[in-house]
Amino acid sequence: MTDTATRASNPLVAEVDAWVEENWSVDLTVREWWQRLVDAGYCYPAWPSSAGGTGRSWSDARTIATALAAHRVIGPPLGHMAAGLAAPTILAHGTPEQIPELVRPIATGEAAWCQLFSEPGSGSDLASVGTRAIRDGDEWVVSGQKVWNSSADKADMAMLLARTDLDQPKHRGITYFVIDMHQVGIEARPLRVMDGTAPFCEVFLTEARVRGDHVIGALNEGWRVAQTTLASERNMVAGGGVKGLYPAASGQAGDLDLTCGEVVERGRATAARRKSPLRGGAVPAMVMLELASEYGKDGDALIRQELARYWSQVKVNGWTMRRSAMAGGQLTGADGSIAKLSTARICQQSRDLAYRIAGSALLLQGAESPMGGDLQRVNLASPGNRIGGGTDEIQLNVLGEKALGLPREPDASRDLAYRDLKVGTHPS
């Protein structure tokens, strides 16, 4: 059966095909296109109608996204951390009033979000965050410092964890807030990392304000709410999105008022300038085989063994990711940790094997370096995949406790009042 016949035999795909033919135009603004996607229920179909979706199954949502990608149109707005982290958390824990107010603008592309969780003195021990939030009438006043905040300098809103009760244990005195990034008292400073890019920021909050109705979940129960965000983050770090859609930046600093044609041309130009097939944090398995052939290492018995190991790991991870996506991330209770841990290890395998194959050539920078320097850039970034979104050790703990039912790891500080701890960023 031909691809055209296969598509026509699926009523949902045929429906999307017909809709795209009628509604897609390069003359639309990105804002108008995203609004059409929302109106049709094709933007985020699994979300409820109050959030801009239609409550379809995850399987249907995947089918719709794949059908859209076949037409090479602009994909739904991601909003940096908005669609992947903020929306699932608010849909799970928000009030009926918060969902349309906060999630629908994510679907229409009007809001880009960042995540204000990590702090300089609270790395893997996230529960020891020391940023303080003090009630002031109908608002909260927030002061503290956050770090490793992706795209915070371009965000409109943020997910914020702040300490609201010093007398409770560290896991129970935290509240989950939504904070407006466009206000006096918030400064986002980009951080340059060793591959030369600046994807993260450090954020300083000095008596910044949060609306009283922008608490997600119950007061002092932010740790429980944050588990939803963290699980979503692990899935997002592991990747697995649909390929073929052109990306556009959402939010007030994004592409809302550009035409779809301008964004598509930009995407094509970017693809034409790209000198290598690298798109993520690891070398595709087939490309790794080609690299070995290029450097005359495809006959080396030890290299061939590692290539087979790498190929197998990539394939198994891909199958696992697809199964998890079809199940909506509910296969084991720790799907995100499995995906994140496996992906991080693949990135390390990719780096180590690439260095063994290319050798000293990877000491070069720029155009003279393999793959125009992209391979070196990916290799330099690889350690971050084992840290961002929770370290490997944290993922193993989550797997042990949530997937295998093992006892919780001992923690002598778990029941101490936060003010009595000697960790985190608060004064001792």
Beta strands, then each sheet from edge to edge (+ up, - down):
strand 1: 113-116
strand 2: 132-136
strand 3: 139-147
strand 4: 157-163
strand 5: 174-180
strand 6: 186-191
strand 7: 200-211
strand 8: 215-216
sheet 1: 1+ 4+ 5- 8+
sheet 2: 2+ 3- 7+ 6-
end
